[in-house]
C-alpha cells in the first residue's frame, strides 16, 4: 500500500510539511506473531528467562514489577520468538490492544497472551508506532476487530492489517519525544503520589498507639504530658443504624447518591442515584461496608460524609453517627481497622453484625483538642493526596487530547 495521504494530523510541529504515508502494520514490520506457550504447558520458574505476559503491558510502558520466568532450555526451543529492544508487545486479552515497547535492557520471551511486532526501523519508529496503537484512533480499530464470544481478544491477523498513518522518521521521532516527555512527567507525579500515600501510612502508624501500647509513638508537644489514651468501644461514642434497600428505586439521575459497597470501594467513582432517601446521611456520619467476599478489599472500608442532603445509605452499609468523639478522628481509627478485618477468614463471605461493630474496641485521647489535631493532620495528608490524584488525572487528560491532535483518524483520511 504505502500511499501518501492528503489529510494529516490536526496539530503539527512547524518544521514539518511533508505528506504522511499510510500502510498496513504487516508492511511496516518484520513480523507480527503470537508469543510462546504459557505455564499451562510449562511451569514457571523462580529464575531463568523473563516471560512477559499481558498483565505486564501498560500504555504508559512495560511494567516489570510482576515478572515471571521460564526454563532456558524451553525458551531456546522457541528462539525464533525471542524479544529484543524495540519490539512491541500487544495484549491479546485482559486489556486487548494495549501495547508497550520492550526496552533495550530487557531480554526475554513472551507468553501466548501477547502478540509480538518487530518494526522495520527504516520505516517506522517503535515508540511512534506504540503511541499510535495506544491512541484513541488506534484503539478504535481494535474495538472494531476484537473477536471472541465471551472475553474479547485481539489476534495476529487483525493486528497485521491495522492501518498505520505515518510521517517522516524525523517527525515520528519528534512526536514520540513529545509524548515520552509527558509520560516521564506523569511517571514522576505518580511516584510523588505513592510517596504521599506512604507518608500518610507512616502518620497513621505514629499518631495512633501500636498494639499493646497506650500512647502513640509521636505526640504533638502540647499533649505530651496528657498521659495514656483511654479505652472505648464504638458503642460508647456513637449511634448505629443499618442501611435500607434502594434497589427498586435506582434511577439514572436523582437527587441522592446511593452509598453501597461499590461506591465506597471505588471512593465514589462508581455511583447510582435515587430520589428516595430511605436513610439519609448527614455531615460527619461514617458509612462502613458490612459485607464482602472472602479476602475482599471493601469489608470495613469507610466513607466520611462531607455534604448535607447528598447521600442515602444502602443495605449492607451501616451509618455511624459519632456522639462523644471527634468525627474525623473516629473515621481514621475505624476505616479498615484490623479488628474488623479479623472476621474475614478467607473462605466464606464476611458479614459484620451490629453487635460486632458496636463492640469495636480502641484507644482515644482524653482531650477533644488532641483528637481534632490528629484528625486535622491526617485530613491535610488526604487533601495533598487528592490534589495529586487530580494533577495526574489532568496530565493524562492532556496527553489523551494531545494524541488526538497529533495522530490522524484513518477513517477520515483522503487517499
N, C-alpha and C positions, 0 to 999 in steps of 0.2 A: 504494500500500500504506500507508505512513506510519502504521503501527499502534503503539499503546502496548503495552509488554510488561511482564509481572509480574516476571520474573527479571532482575536487574541484575548488576553486577559483584560479585565476592567482596570486593573492597576499595573503599571509597568515602570520599571526604572528608566529614567530619561535617556540613558546612553544606548538603549536597545530599540531598534525599529525593524529588525528582520522579521519575515513571516515565520510562523510556527510550523513544525512538522506534525504529522498525525499518523500513527501506526498502531497495529496490534502489539500487545506485550510480547508475544512469541517471536516477533521480528526484531525486537529490541533487546532480546536476551538470548543467552546460550542454551538455557533450559528452564522449564517450569515442571517440577515433578513433586511427587509425594515423598515424605520422609520415610525412614525405615520403620519396621515393625516395633511396637512398643513393648512394655514389660508384660503384656498379656502373653507373649511368647518367649520373652527373655527377661529374667529377673533384674531389677535394679541393683546397683552396687553402691557401696559407700565411697568408692573411688574408682577411677578409670577414665573413660571418655565421657565428657559432658554430653548430656542428652537434653536438648531444648524441646519444650512442649508448648502447646498452645497457651497455657497459662503464663508462660514467660514472655509472651508477645504483648506489648503495650504500645499504643500510638505515640507515647512520649519517649519510647526507647525500649530496648531489650531489658527485661527485669531478670537479674541474676541472683535474686535473694532466695529463690527456691529451686535450686539446681539439683538434678539427679544425674546418676552416672550409669553407664553400661560397660560390659566387659570389652576390653580392647580387641580381643580376637573376633568377637561378634561384630564390632564396628568395622574391622578390616574386611570382613566378608561383604560389607556394603560400602566399600571405599569410593565407589562412584557417586555416592551421595554425601561425601564429606563436605562440611561447610568451610568457607574461608571468608575473610574480611570483605565486606561489601555485598555479600549475599543478602537477599531479602527473605525473611520468614513471614509467611502469612498463615493466620489461624484458619483452619478448616471448620472447627467447631468452637463452642464457647462464645466468643465474640467474632464470628466468621468475617473474614475480610480484613481484620486488624493486622497491620504489618509493621515489622521492625527491621532495621538494618543490623547485620552482625558486625560488631566492632572488630578491628584487625587483631586485637589481643585475645580474642576468643576463638578457639578451635573446638570442633566437636561434631556431633551428629544431631539429628532432629527426628522427632517421633512422627508416627503415622498421622497425628492430628495436625500436622503442619504441611505447608507447601513451600518448596524452595524455588527462588528465582535468582539466576545469576545474570545480571545486566551486562550488556556489551558496553564497556565503559567508553568506547569511542563514539557511542551514540547517545547514551543516557547516563546521567549521574544517579548513583544509587540513592542518595538522600533526597534528591528532587523527586525521583520515582516513588520513594516511600511516602513522602509528604503528599504527593498527588493521590496515591492509592488511599491514604487515610483522610483525604479531604471529603467534604460533603459531596462533591461531584463524583469522586471515585467510589465512595461508599454507596451512592445511588445505583451504580452498576451492579454491585453485589446484591442489593435489595431486589433487583430485577432478575438475578440469575441464581439465587440460592436454591438449593434442591433439598429434598427430604420431606417426608410427610409429618414427622414429629419434630425432632430437633433439626433445625436448619443447618446446612453446611455449604461450603464452597469447594468445588473440585478443580483439579488441574486444567480440565478442558475449558471451563468458564473463565478462569484466570488468564489462560493463554490468549484468549481472543479479546481481552479487555482493551478497549481503545484508549490510547495514551496520546494526549496533545503535548508537544514539547518544543521549546525554543532552542537556540544555540546552546552549546555546552557552557559558555561563559555566563549566559543569562540563567541557565539552570543552576549553576553554582551560586550565583548571586541570590536567587530565590531561596535555595537551600540554606545559605549562610544567614539570611534574614530570619527564617523560621527557626533555625538552630539557635540563634542568639535569644530568641523569645523563649524557646524551650529551656535554655540554660537559666533564664530568669525565673521561669515557673518552677524549675527544679530547686533553685536557691530559696525561693519563697516557700516551697513545700517543706524543705528541710527546716526552715525557720518555724513553720507550724508544728513540726514534730518536736522541736526544741521547746516551744511554748507549752505543748502538752506534757512533755517530760517535766518541765518546771512546775506545772500545776500538780502533777503527780507527787513531786517532791514536797510541795507545800502541804498537800493532804497528809503525807507521812509525818511531817514535822509539827504541824499545827494541831494534830489530834494525838492523844496518848497511844503508845504502842500497846500491844496485847500484854496484860499483866502489869501495866503502869497506870498511875493515877494522875499524871501530869504529862503534858506534851514535851517533846524534845526542844521545841522553840516556843518562847512565850514573849509577847510584847512587854516592854520594860515596865509599863505602869501596872502590870498584873503579876509580876514575878513573885511578889510576896503574898499572893492571894490564896496560897495553899492548894490542896488537892481538889480535883474536879469531883463533883458529886454524882452518885448513881441515879439513874432514872429509867423508866420504861416509856415506850411510846404512848401507852395508855394514860400515863401520869400527866402528859403535857399536850395532849391533842384529842380531837374528836374524830371519830371514824365513820365513814359512810361507804357502802358499796355502790358501784356504778349501776346504771339502768340500761336496759336494752334499747337500742335505737335502730336496729337493722331494718325495721319496717317503715322507718321514716327518713331514710337516707335520700338525699337529692344531689343533683349535680351542683347546685348552688344552694345557699341557705345562710341564715344569719349566724349560726353557730358551727364551730369546728368540733367534730366528734373526736374526743380523745380516746383512742383504742390502743392496743399494743403496737400496731404498725406505726401509728402516729408517733408514739413515744420512742420506739426503737429507731426510727429514722429521723428523730429530732425535728419532727414537724414537716418533713419533706413530702410524706405521703399523707394526704388528708381527705376526709369525707365531710360532707356538710349536712345540716339538717335545720329545720325551722322549729324543731321541738326540743326544748331544753329540759330533758327528763331529770337531769341532775346537774344544775349549773354550777360551774366552778368560779370562785372569787379570787381576787388578787391575794397572793400569799398562801393559797392552798397548794398542797403537794399531792400529785397524782401518781400512783405507782401500779406497775403491772403485776397482777396476781397469778397469772397462768402462762406457762410457756412449755415448749417441747424440751426433751432431755438435752442438757448442755446448751440450752438456748441463751442468747445474749440479751433477751428482753426482760427475763424474770427480775423483779425488784428494781428495774430501771425507773427512775422518777422524772417527772416533768414539773417544773415550777411555774405556776400561773402568774403571769405578769400583766394581764389585761383583764378588765372587767367586761362582763356581758359578751364574752367571745367564745368560751369553751363549755361543752357539756360532756359529762363523764359516761363512757360506755360500760357495759358489763365486763367483768373480769379485770376491771380497774378500780382501785379504791381511792377515795378522796380523804386526805388527812388535813384537818384544819388545826394548826397549832394554837394552843390556848395559853401556855405558860413557858414559852421558849421562843427565841428569835426564829422566825420562819425560814430564812435562808440558811441559818446555821443548821437547823434540823434537816433541811434538804441535803446539805453536803454530807451529813452523817448518814442519812438514811439511804441515799442513792447507791444501789448495788452493794449494800453492806454485806460482809461475809456471813453475818448471822442468817440472812435470808438465802444466800447462795448455798448454804449448807443443806438446805432442804431439797436441793436438786441432786438426786442420786445417779444421774446419767443414764437411767434405764427407762423410767416412765415419766409421763408429763408431770410437771410440778404445779401444784395448786396451793397457794398460800391462803390460809383461812384467817378470819378476822381475829380470833384469839391468838393465833401465831403472830400476826402483825402487831397487835397491841402489846404483846409480851416482849417485843424487841428491846433488849437492854443496852444502854450506852452511858457514857460519862459526859457531863456538861459542866462548863464553868459556872460558878455560883453567880457571878456578876453578869447581868444582861449586856453591859457595855463590852465585855470581853467576847461574848458570843457575837455581837454585832461587828466587832473589829475583825474577827476571824472570817465571818461571812463576807465582809466588805473586801478583804484581801483576796479571797477566792473569787468573788464576783469580778474584781478587776482583772484577774487572770483569765477568766472566762470571756470578758469583753475583748481582751487582746486576741484571744484565740478566734473569736467570732469575726473580728476585724480582719485577721489574717486569712480566714476562710473566704471572706468576701473579696479580698485583694486577689487571691488565687483564682477565684471564680471569674473575676473581671478580666484578668490576664488571659484565661482560657477562652473567654468570650471574644476578646480582642483577636486572639490567634485564629479562632474559627472565622471571624469576619474577614481577617486578612487573607486567609486561604481561599475564601470565596471569591475574593477580588484578584488574587494572584494566579488562579487557575481558571481556564475557560470551562464552560459547561459543554461537553461534547455533543449534547443534544441540540445545542444552538449553533454548532459550527457550520459555516458555509464552505463546502469543499470546492 
